[in-house]
Structure formats: structure tokens, C-alpha cells
């Protein structure tokens, strides 16, 4: 149990929840369920936590998409370089102007 020393707003409760999770090395994406009373401050705290989790997941997905795009570009570049080498091997005496 912890004591809350400030006004019990949704933001303050969310910050306290985050602090407790950090104390136990628990990430937000490891939380699947939260049980609380139906107080507006608790509902707001949980909504904020959900929003932050969704933003974090979207950010991670964006990073994965960027990595995939970079990998695709590198693969295309490698294929192009290989094609040029193959062409040079087939026609070694040809001078391109």
C-alpha cells in the first residue's frame, strides 16, 4: 500500500502506478487487466495508461516498418549492384559513354 499525498487526479494516480511498476521492473505492455472501483479518477488513470501503451506500440511498429523498408532498399541496391557486375562480366570490352 502507498499513501497518496496530492490530489487524487487521474494523472497523479497514473504516475503512481507507473512508479510502482518501475519498482518491480514491470513494463506497461505486460499488464493485461486492471481492477478498480469505478471512480472517475481511476477510470481516467487507466485511460491514460491505455493511451500511452497504444502510443508505445505504434511507435515500436513504426520502427519495425522503418527497419523493413531499410532492409528492402538494401536488398534492391544489392540486386542492382549484382546486375551491373553481371553486365560488366558479359560485356567487358564495351565502353559506355
N, C-alpha and C positions, 0 to 999 in steps of 0.2 A: 504494500500500500504506500502511496505517496501523498503528500499534502500539496494542495494547490494554494499558492499564496497570492494569486492575482484573480481578477475577474474570470469566471469560468466560460470564456468565449470559445467558439469552435476552433479558432486559430490557436488559442493558448492550449487547449486540450490536445489538438493535433501535434503541437510542438512537444508536449509532454509524452505523448505516445511515441513519437519519433525518438525522443531521448531514451525511453525505456527499451525500445527495440535495439537501439545502438548499444546500450549497456550489455545486451545479451547477444550481440552480433547477429541480429535478425534483419533481413532485408524486407522492404515492403512487398516485393513480389513473392515472398514466402508466406504471406498472410492470405488465407482463403476465406476467412469468416471473422466477423467481429460481432459480439453480442453486447447489447447495451440497452438502457432504458430508451424511451422514445423522446428524450429531452431534445429540444431544438439545437442546443449546443453540441450534443453528442452526434446528432444526425449531420450537422454542419461539419464537424471534425472528420467524420467518416467520408463525407462527400469530398472534402479537400484531399484526404488521403487517396481516395479513388482517382481523383483528377491527377494528382502527382504521379501515381502509379501508371496511369494511361499515358501521360506525357513521357515518362521514362521509357515505357515500352515502345512508343512511337519513335523516340529518339534512337533507341537501340535498333529498331527495324530500319530506320533511315540509314544508320551507319552500315548495316548489313547490305542494304541496297547499294550504297556507295562502293562498298568493297566488291560486290558482284559486278558493278559497272566497270570498275577499275580492272578487275580480272578479265572481263570481256574485251576491254580495249587492249590490254596487253596481249591477249590471245590473238586478236585481229592483227596487231602490229607484228607479232612473231610470224604469223602466216604470211603477211605481206613481205617481210624480210626474206622468208624462205622462198617465196615465189620469185623474188628478184634474184636470189642466188641461183635458183634452178634455171632461170632465164639466162643468166650470165654463163652458166655451165654449158647450156645448149648452144649459145651463140657467142663464143669467147672473143672472136675477132671483130665483131660488129661494134662500130663506134656510133654512139648515139649523139646527135648534135641538137 
